[in-house]
């Protein structure tokens, strides 16, 4: 009997199977960065991985059993790149939002889409400036 070494598989995010009407009015920043979320902002904080961000909402990957369900209000905290006058920095945000939808993207993760109650100060894809090509943006 031979044991086979398992090789790590690269996770590829694919568009949903069913075509959807685009709901966002601005360019998205495709950005794989940690996002922390909680039902009340202080207890049972979970970490997910951001997929994309605009001033009005975010989508992120969450492990099974810890993801918020559609209609839930959640607190979110994260950051995004900010380029001002040629200098690179990070803009952080803590906000409240409502879960619009969630969908399975693999056996161990769900993608959660959240609409913010109040928009972010910046449009993340715009303030990321020329770094967007390296970070990623979608129309």
Residue pairs with C-beta under 8 A, 6 or more apart in sequence:
11 106
13 51
13 105
13 111
16 103
24 54
24 56
24 57
25 56
26 54
26 55
26 56
26 123
26 125
26 126
27 54
27 123
27 125
27 126
27 137
27 138
27 139
28 52
28 53
28 54
28 125
28 137
28 138
28 139
29 52
29 53
29 54
29 80
29 124
29 125
29 128
29 132
29 135
29 136
29 137
30 51
30 52
30 135
30 136
30 137
30 138
31 50
31 51
31 52
31 53
31 80
31 81
31 124
31 135
31 136
32 49
32 50
32 51
33 49
33 50
33 78
33 79
33 80
34 47
34 48
34 49
34 50
34 78
35 47
35 48
35 49
35 50
35 58
35 60
35 76
35 77
35 78
36 45
36 46
36 47
36 48
36 76
36 77
36 78
37 45
37 46
37 48
37 60
37 62
37 68
37 74
37 75
37 76
37 77
38 44
38 45
38 46
38 74
38 75
39 68
39 72
39 73
39 74
39 75
40 75
41 75
41 94
41 96
46 62
46 63
46 66
48 60
48 61
48 62
48 63
48 67
48 112
49 60
49 61
50 58
50 59
50 60
50 78
51 59
51 60
51 61
51 111
52 58
52 59
52 138
53 78
53 80
53 124
54 123
54 124
54 125
55 116
55 119
55 120
55 121
55 122
55 123
55 124
56 115
56 116
56 119
56 120
57 97
57 100
57 113
57 114
57 115
57 116
58 76
58 78
58 97
58 113
58 114
58 116
59 111
59 112
59 113
59 114
60 111
60 112
60 114
61 105
61 109
61 110
61 111
61 112
62 68
62 102
62 109
62 110
62 111
62 112
63 108
63 109
64 108
64 109
64 110
67 102
67 110
67 112
68 74
68 99
68 102
68 112
69 99
69 102
70 99
70 100
70 101
70 102
71 98
71 99
72 98
72 99
73 96
73 97
73 98
73 99
74 96
74 97
74 98
74 99
74 114
75 94
75 95
75 96
76 93
76 94
76 95
76 96
76 97
76 114
76 116
77 92
77 93
77 94
77 95
78 92
78 93
79 90
79 91
79 92
79 93
80 90
80 91
80 93
80 124
80 127
80 128
81 88
81 89
81 90
81 91
81 124
81 127
81 128
81 131
81 135
82 88
82 89
82 90
82 91
82 122
82 127
82 128
83 89
83 127
83 128
83 129
83 130
83 131
84 127
88 131
91 120
91 121
91 122
91 124
91 127
93 120
93 121
95 116
95 117
95 118
95 120
96 116
96 117
96 118
97 114
97 115
97 116
97 117
98 114
98 115
98 117
99 112
99 113
99 114
100 113
100 114
100 115
101 112
101 113
102 110
102 111
102 112
102 113
103 110
103 111
104 110
104 111
105 111
125 132
125 137
128 135
128 137
